[in-house]
Amino acid sequence: MTDRSPGRRLAVAIPYLWLAAFFLLPFLIVVKISLSTPMLAQPPYVPAFDILADGLSGTLEKARRFTLENYAFLASDGLYLSSFLSSIRIAAISTVLLLLIGYPFAYAMARAPRAWQPVLVMLVILPFWTSFLIRVYAWIGILKPEGLLSAFLMWLGLIGEPLRIMNTEAAVFIGIVYAYLPFMVLPLYASLEKQDGALLEAAVDLGCPPWKAFWLVTVPLSLPGIVAGCFLVFIPAVGEFVIPDLLGGSGTLMIGKTLWSEFFGNRDWPVASAVAVVLLALLVVPIVAYQHMQRRQLEAGR
C-alpha cells in the first residue's frame, strides 16, 4: 500500500472528520450564538446570521455588521474576570495537590512487583465504574457537619465539635483531588514504569545518594508524565461545575457555575457562549505552548 493509496488517506482523514463533526462544528455554533443578541424567545437569542435562510451573500453582508458587544460586556463586568481568575487559582492549587499526592502513588505502583501492577492499576481506575455524580454526592455525607468524618473524629476525641468543611473551598479541593487523582496517577505510572532501573543503580555506584539520584534521574525522566498529568487535571478542573456547586456552595466562584447561571438562570445564551469561547481560548494557550516546547525539544534532539 503506497502513501497515496485511498485506504491510507481514509485512515488519516477519519480522525480529522471526527474532530470537525464533534468539536469544530459545535464550537462554530457556540461562536455564532456569542455574536447574537439576547431575546425573550425560544431559543433566547436572535441569530447573528443564518446561512440556510440568508444564503452565502446575505451571510457575508451580515458578517460586516458583526459586533463584539457580548465580549465587551465580559470585559466590563468584574464578575467574569473574578470567575476566570478564581477558577484558574483553584485549578492550579488542585493540580499541585494532585501532583504531590499522585506522584508517590505512581512511584509505588511502578516499583511494585510485576504481578501486582495490573491489580494496582485496576484499583486506580475502579472509581470510574461508579457515576461521577454519585461519588461527589457521597462526599456530602462525609464532609457535612453531622457526616462521617466529623463523627469519626469526635469518636476518637480529636475534635470537640463538628468540622465546618462543607460549602468551603477546602471541600472543593478535596472533591477535585479525589475525582481527578486517576488522571494524574496513570500518566505518571506510565512514565515511571518504563524507566530503566539500571540508571539509578549507576547513579548510586557513582556516589550519588538515593534521594539525590531520585531528583536527578527519576524526576527528570518522568517529566513527560508530570506534564501530561498536570494538563489532564488542570484543563477540566478550570471548567468544573458539579464539584464547586455541590461541595463549595454559593460562596465558591468558578467559571463553570457562572456559565450555568447565564445559560439556565439568566437565559442569556449569547453572553454564556462568549464566556465559553473565552474559556476555550485560555485553555488552548497552554496546550499550544506545550506542543511548541515538545517540537523544539524533538528538533534539538535530532
Steps between C-alpha positions, in 0.01 A plus 500: 500500500651833391492823696243642257267198504129569570504275807786690663341834417169384653676379815666840537180691420273320751645669814480841332141437392416394855652817646326715240160344569513481880731787594539760225134512393359529857763762577398703194138482616606636840694780328192582293285523813762719670461753216121502532264724694305381808123477461202373700418215267578139432792476444577814705707686240477657156744318270781717369466323165324203345672345200194295401268801502735778390718308258871559460467859376260597778721340763806688374300823507397442860857406590604858431266616775616256766558655841690372800260645755479179700879477525519869594243432772725229643788746518285764670350274766737401779302184578634315198861602556471394862347169391784434255771589751337301779462196275864516391615540862292207626602282205870587546497424874310178436754399234789553742322297769426224249864490392623481861254219578506321165876478452563277805202285394637458148855443625387226738298337221797510261732344761251233608550138384394442141224262605340770718513788253189405295302469824620841620410661167153345521456640852592848372241491221238321713322827600423561130257208517275713722311809392698820548194673645442224755863517613475876553174459691673245722744769611205707625422222746864489603575872536177648638508596872300192601679284246732203533825698529385720789336208679814287468734776623268581792484129587881495512496809718710705259239776464236634735251630245410413138729619224380775268636380165190493281432810290864610515788497254660223706211271404549595134869411518417166664242422232726594209799309640288190552324518162807573287765295682491214243567750219822598677609155614463313170726724284758509779489124536540452123806726507658350814430137413709504183807656663812286509594419860862461394524879473434540873745224579765671290437831678536334840816318390648837401447628854162670463276465809164332434300819558725696267484225236122524522503877432768486230390183318145390579326837507651639176423176314140510625449860387282402199265316737498797738408743222237266355342441840495870582327582173250217545389633838549876462296547180178328615538639853486857368154442355376272780136557600367203696761497779493874585120505473442206735794531738594868477159659532411851393820654636727320253546696179600299194441554132305175464237621748490839327439330165216294647341812652514687170359212297226373732446778754526820297436323167757727341640255248709752303695615807536142625630394158749788506621378841542148358699630202732704722546203734594274210745759369667522843532122524638463149796728578682260739432207267650681201795613713564144614482365144740772384740410782484130409564577133805708588633222724456245222676726252784561745542126558547421133 
